[in-house]
């Protein structure tokens, strides 16, 4: 009897320690250990290689798996040896960099905290592979497309780009059980009609136009829900659901069709916070996803937080707003028009900015 009680207490102690990483503990872990030191939009391929050298020195398993159109190296990182295969890729659009920094910090943490029970659990239950920068040429120019002028995320079927061919090859050869497609969305994307920025948006990506529910889709909704619950305290009211239109030439849709159901994570912006803060939010969300998969907690979780997310909205946010100023009309004194002008800024490269102006008036 005593032995049974003792074993039960040991099992409880172990389970508590394995599941001990709360969202706030993950936030503290990022604060204390992150090795990224540049804002993500300032990170170029050479900066990534410096980060990766640091990861190598920490013992992260890493390999060059391909080359870009311009011959820049494309790398893949790996952690764990478990049966559940998890694949993540970031920055297939060169101007969408936030998750790249998050992946660097995730692999750094896992490599240097192998003594923690929950990290051991990850290593035993999961094999995690990640491509941190799929489009290094686009990253160098801070532009969406590759050097051929092709959107890699619309090249899943034609495979006209070396980057797309590589991504397809990595999926085909390894057949991951789950994929995470990591992007950035426009900073003025809103949470529905709330007027709040959508700092993070999620989408469980279907593998067909009919949106056929599979066990993988249902699992991914529960995993996404775990991520939502984890990051809500840090960006309350700033989480939305990305549009779920079927895009037959996109990689997320095709990964799901090819048997690797995908969760899309789109990082937006948050007024008053730097980009690295949202890299930290990605760190918390993705580590939570790993935990839900490694411990199996997703199996009994609810999909409601994901199902109940408001959809992305647009048109309610602008970069600048000038209200209630007057301008004389013609030569007639006393005839004045009251104007409002909204100004939206777009970033096409690190140095160059464009703008879109909307104006209206009331006589």
Secondary structure by P-SEA (a helix, b strand, c coil): caaaaaaaaaaaaaaaaaacccaaaaaaaaacccccccccccccaaaaaaaaaaaaaaccccccccccccbbbbbbbbbbbccbbbbbbccccccccaaaaaaaaaaaaaaaccccaaaaaaaaccbbbbbccccaaaaaaccccccccccccccccccccaaaaaaaaaaaaccccbbbbbbccccccccccccccccbbbbbccccccccccaaaaaaaaaaaaaaaaacccccccbbbcccccccccaaaaaaaacbbbbbbbbbbbccccaaaaaaaaaaaaaaaaaaaaaccccccccccccccccccccccccccccbbbbbccccccbbbbbbbbbbbbbcccccccbbbbbbbcc
